[in-house]
Amino acid sequence: DQFGSWAQVWHTIQGGRHAVDTFPTWLLPEVTARLRSMADIFPVLHPVQTGTIPLLRHGLSYRLPVRITATPNGPHIHVTIPSTPADPPAVVVNPAA
């Protein structure tokens, strides 16, 4: 969200929306371009653009869905951080136990 010369970063956790950070709106084009690049979104004229950012954490692969929506006030960027990896490790069961 944009408020004057500042953009607001929100986290939505269990349905609750929490303001966590702000940055100057003059950085918004650079932030948007960086997220587009990371999510393999090529700039097109569609009002809604989607992609996925691959992330490796503790040896587990995650895929973060990204949606960039054009609004009259500038882009609205939504990145979802999944709670489970895209390729969960196999569970080994000891048949002798």
Order of alpha helices (4+ residues) and beta strands (2+ residues): beta-beta-beta-alpha-beta-beta-beta
